[in-house]
Structure formats: C-alpha cells, structure tokens
Amino acid sequence: MNLLLTIYESFEFQAIIKIVLAGILSGLIGIERSSLNKPAGFGTHAILGISAVLVVVSSEYLSFNYDIDVSRIPAQLLTGIGFIGAGTIIKDGMNVKGVTTAAGIFAVTCIGLAIGTGYYIGGIVATAVIYLLLSYAHSISSKFERYSDITLLIKIDHNVKKTIQKIQGYLADNNIRLRAISRPGKGEDSDKEIISMSINFDTRIINENIIIRDIIDIDNVVEVEEEY
C-alpha cells in the first residue's frame, strides 16, 4: 500500500498522468475541429496540449534542481503559441477564416497548462465548456444573426462581362451587398468561366436558396453553387 502511494505521489507518475490527461482533453476539442474539416484537428490540438503540460512539468523539474522562477517558461509559451494560432487564420478576400480554430489552439494550451499544474478540475471543466461552445455556438448565434455572408461560384458560358453586370444589377435591386468578386479562371469546360462572388444579405428579407435560384435564371449562367 505504501509502495503504491509512493509511486502515485512520485514526480514521474504524476507527469505521466498529466501528459495523458492533457492529450485526451485537448484531442477531444481537436476532434470537433476535425469533424468540420478545419486546418488544425485532433493531432494538432493533442500535441499542443501535451506540449503545454511538458513545459509546466519541465519548469517544475528545473525548479526542484535549480533556483529558477517556475512561471517563466509557461509565460513564454503563451506568447509563442500566438504564432501557431496565426497560422490557422486565412484571409480570403473580405472574409477571415480560422479565428475559432486559433482560439481553440490557445484554449488547449491553457488546458495543458492547467493540467500541468495539477489543476485537474479546472482543465476538465474548461474542456467540457469549450467543446460545447465549439459544437453549438454557431447554431445558437445563427438564430440571432440578421445578416449572412456566403461566397458563390458562378459558371458563365459566354458574354461574361455583360452577365456579371446583370448579376450585380440583381444584387443591387435586392439590397444584397457584393463584398468581393474574383475570376479564378476557366472551369473543366474551357469555354465556361467561373466567377467567385462574396455577398452579404439580410436573412429576414431573402435567403441563399432564393438568391441562387434567381442567379441561375439569369441568361448565360449555367451553374451556381455555394463555396464552403
């Protein structure tokens, strides 16, 4: 009994528990991101959470053997993690993607730090709350959002310039804001060109299905689909 207690209270055994628990909790948040095909998934989140624990444990180990401030290394970790988070943020025209994933990366780092310090309850509760927020925040906020942003890929077979003007006229007539427009190039059919349009509209007045239907009805437009 005393042997088991000694093993449990040993620095090495506690470090193993912290690393495994951080990997599970951080990976759980990563699974949610993976399910939505986000740039950082299970592996990335789990590795970051484990790394954060390793930083804390290493700091504790150094403090036991040397006269150093145990908080200095973890503090530097929070500063450096911003570079990884920034790497998941992508600016696509007027749209910015990846901010939520970047926030998740920062969150799992903090979870790892909490587990690393032995604050298990805080790390577990934080994981549960963050997972629920990532899973349901969009559906909840969408019920209160009045305006929506979507990007449409529009395939035009000929008279591209004139057809674009017609589409822009339709958007203006329906109070739909054109946020960005680009011409990525030809489609699989060399005689057809694909136009990308990012639009913003009032969901209480019109919905995306109606917009897509109306644009398809414009002459020379052969296909319209939403870009995800």
C-alpha positions as CSV (number, residue, x, y, z in Angstrom):
1,M,0.0,0.0,0.0
2,N,2.8,2.4,0.9
3,L,4.6,1.4,-2.2
4,L,1.6,2.2,-4.4
5,L,1.1,5.6,-2.6
6,T,4.8,6.3,-3.1
7,I,4.5,5.6,-6.8
8,Y,1.4,7.6,-7.2
9,E,2.9,10.6,-5.5
10,S,6.2,10.4,-7.4
11,F,7.0,13.2,-9.8
12,E,7.4,10.9,-12.7
13,F,4.0,9.1,-12.2
14,Q,2.2,12.5,-11.8
15,A,3.9,13.7,-15.0
16,I,2.6,10.7,-16.9
17,I,-0.9,11.3,-15.7
18,K,-0.8,14.9,-16.7
19,I,0.6,14.2,-20.2
20,V,-2.0,11.5,-20.9
21,L,-4.9,13.5,-19.5
22,A,-3.9,16.7,-21.4
23,G,-3.7,14.6,-24.6
24,I,-7.2,13.2,-24.1
25,L,-8.8,16.6,-23.2
26,S,-7.0,18.6,-26.0
27,G,-7.7,15.8,-28.5
28,L,-11.4,15.9,-27.7
29,I,-11.5,19.6,-28.8
30,G,-9.4,18.7,-31.8
31,I,-12.0,16.0,-32.8
32,E,-14.7,18.7,-33.0
33,R,-12.5,20.8,-35.3
34,S,-11.6,17.7,-37.4
35,S,-15.3,17.0,-37.9
36,L,-15.7,20.3,-39.6
37,N,-12.6,19.8,-41.7
38,K,-10.7,22.7,-40.0
39,P,-7.0,23.2,-40.6
40,A,-6.0,22.0,-37.1
41,G,-7.6,18.8,-35.9
42,F,-7.2,16.0,-33.3
43,G,-3.4,15.6,-33.7
44,T,-2.5,19.3,-33.6
45,H,-4.7,20.0,-30.6
46,A,-3.5,16.9,-28.7
47,I,0.2,17.7,-29.4
48,L,-0.2,21.3,-28.2
49,G,-2.0,20.2,-25.0
50,I,0.7,17.6,-24.3
51,S,3.5,20.1,-25.1
52,A,1.9,22.7,-22.7
53,V,2.0,20.1,-19.9
54,L,5.6,19.2,-20.7
55,V,6.5,22.8,-20.4
56,V,5.0,23.1,-16.9
57,V,6.4,19.7,-15.8
58,S,9.8,20.7,-17.1
59,S,9.6,24.0,-15.3
60,E,8.8,22.2,-12.0
61,Y,11.7,19.8,-12.6
62,L,14.0,22.7,-13.1
63,S,12.7,24.4,-10.0
64,F,13.4,21.3,-8.0
65,N,17.0,21.2,-9.1
66,Y,17.9,24.8,-9.8
67,D,16.9,28.2,-8.3
68,I,14.6,29.5,-11.0
69,D,11.1,31.0,-11.3
70,V,8.8,28.2,-12.2
71,S,6.4,30.5,-14.0
72,R,8.8,32.0,-16.5
73,I,8.8,29.2,-19.1
74,P,4.9,28.8,-19.2
75,A,4.6,32.5,-19.6
76,Q,6.8,32.4,-22.7
77,L,4.7,29.5,-24.1
78,L,1.5,31.7,-24.1
79,T,3.4,34.3,-26.0
80,G,4.8,31.9,-28.6
81,I,1.6,30.0,-29.2
82,G,0.3,33.0,-31.0
83,F,2.4,32.2,-34.0
84,I,0.8,28.8,-34.4
85,G,-2.7,30.2,-33.9
86,A,-2.0,32.9,-36.5
87,G,-1.0,30.2,-39.0
88,T,-4.6,28.8,-39.0
89,I,-6.1,32.2,-39.8
90,I,-6.7,32.7,-43.5
91,K,-7.9,35.9,-45.2
92,D,-10.0,35.1,-48.2
93,G,-11.0,38.3,-49.9
94,M,-13.2,40.1,-47.4
95,N,-13.6,37.0,-45.3
96,V,-11.4,35.9,-42.4
97,K,-11.4,32.1,-41.6
98,G,-9.7,30.1,-38.9
99,V,-10.2,32.5,-36.0
100,T,-12.2,30.0,-34.0
101,T,-9.6,27.3,-34.6
102,A,-6.9,29.7,-33.5
103,A,-8.9,30.3,-30.3
104,G,-9.2,26.6,-29.8
105,I,-5.4,26.2,-30.1
106,F,-4.9,28.9,-27.4
107,A,-7.6,27.1,-25.3
108,V,-5.9,23.7,-25.4
109,T,-2.6,25.3,-24.5
110,C,-4.2,26.8,-21.4
111,I,-5.9,23.4,-20.6
112,G,-2.4,21.8,-20.9
113,L,-1.0,24.4,-18.5
114,A,-3.9,23.8,-16.1
115,I,-3.4,20.1,-16.1
116,G,0.4,20.6,-15.9
117,T,0.0,22.5,-12.7
118,G,-2.3,19.8,-11.3
119,Y,-5.5,21.8,-11.5
120,Y,-7.4,18.8,-13.0
121,I,-10.9,20.0,-12.3
122,G,-10.3,23.3,-14.0
123,G,-8.9,21.6,-17.0
124,I,-11.7,19.1,-17.3
125,V,-14.5,21.6,-16.8
126,A,-12.8,24.0,-19.3
127,T,-12.6,21.2,-21.9
128,A,-16.3,20.4,-21.5
129,V,-17.4,24.0,-21.8
130,I,-15.1,24.8,-24.7
131,Y,-16.3,21.6,-26.6
132,L,-19.9,22.6,-26.1
133,L,-19.2,26.1,-27.3
134,L,-17.4,24.9,-30.4
135,S,-20.2,22.4,-31.2
136,Y,-23.2,24.6,-30.6
137,A,-22.1,28.3,-30.7
138,H,-22.7,28.6,-34.5
139,S,-26.3,27.2,-34.3
140,I,-27.1,29.4,-31.4
141,S,-25.6,32.6,-32.8
142,S,-27.2,32.0,-36.2
143,K,-30.6,32.3,-34.6
144,F,-29.8,35.9,-33.6
145,E,-27.8,36.9,-36.6
146,R,-29.7,39.1,-39.1
147,Y,-27.1,39.2,-41.8
148,S,-25.3,36.3,-43.5
149,D,-22.2,36.1,-45.6
150,I,-21.7,33.5,-48.4
151,T,-19.5,33.0,-51.4
152,L,-21.0,31.8,-54.6
153,L,-19.2,30.1,-57.5
154,I,-21.0,31.1,-60.7
155,K,-20.3,29.4,-64.0
156,I,-20.9,31.5,-67.1
157,D,-20.8,30.1,-70.6
158,H,-20.3,33.4,-72.7
159,N,-20.8,37.2,-72.6
160,V,-19.0,37.1,-69.2
161,K,-18.7,40.8,-68.7
162,K,-22.3,41.6,-69.6
163,T,-23.6,38.7,-67.4
164,I,-21.6,39.9,-64.4
165,Q,-23.2,43.3,-64.8
166,K,-26.6,41.6,-64.8
167,I,-25.8,39.7,-61.7
168,Q,-24.5,42.9,-60.0
169,G,-27.8,44.6,-61.0
170,Y,-29.8,41.8,-59.5
171,L,-27.8,42.1,-56.2
172,A,-28.3,45.9,-56.1
173,D,-32.0,45.6,-56.7
174,N,-32.4,43.2,-53.8
175,N,-30.2,45.1,-51.4
176,I,-27.6,42.4,-51.4
177,R,-24.1,43.7,-50.8
178,L,-21.3,42.5,-53.0
179,R,-18.3,42.3,-50.8
180,A,-15.8,40.8,-53.2
181,I,-15.6,39.4,-56.7
182,S,-12.8,37.5,-58.5
183,R,-12.4,35.4,-61.6
184,P,-10.5,32.2,-60.6
185,G,-10.4,31.0,-64.2
186,K,-11.9,28.5,-66.5
187,G,-13.9,25.5,-65.4
188,E,-13.4,22.0,-66.7
189,D,-15.2,23.2,-69.8
190,S,-12.7,25.6,-71.4
191,D,-15.5,27.7,-72.9
192,K,-17.0,28.4,-69.5
193,E,-15.6,30.8,-66.9
194,I,-16.1,30.6,-63.1
195,I,-16.8,33.8,-61.1
196,S,-16.5,34.0,-57.4
197,M,-18.7,36.4,-55.6
198,S,-18.8,37.0,-51.8
199,I,-22.1,38.6,-50.8
200,N,-23.8,39.8,-47.6
201,F,-27.6,39.8,-47.3
202,D,-30.4,40.3,-44.8
203,T,-31.8,36.9,-43.9
204,R,-35.1,38.3,-42.9
205,I,-35.7,39.6,-46.4
206,I,-34.2,36.9,-48.6
207,N,-32.4,33.6,-48.2
208,E,-29.5,32.0,-50.0
209,N,-31.7,29.4,-51.9
210,I,-33.7,32.2,-53.5
211,I,-30.5,34.1,-54.4
212,I,-29.0,31.0,-56.1
213,R,-32.2,30.3,-57.9
214,D,-32.6,33.8,-59.2
215,I,-29.0,34.0,-60.4
216,I,-29.3,30.7,-62.2
217,D,-32.3,32.2,-64.1
218,I,-30.0,35.0,-65.5
219,D,-29.0,34.5,-69.1
220,N,-25.6,32.7,-69.7
221,V,-25.4,31.5,-66.1
222,V,-25.2,27.7,-66.3
223,E,-24.4,26.8,-62.7
224,V,-24.3,28.3,-59.2
225,E,-23.0,26.7,-56.0
226,E,-22.0,27.9,-52.6
227,E,-18.3,27.7,-51.7
228,Y,-17.7,26.1,-48.3
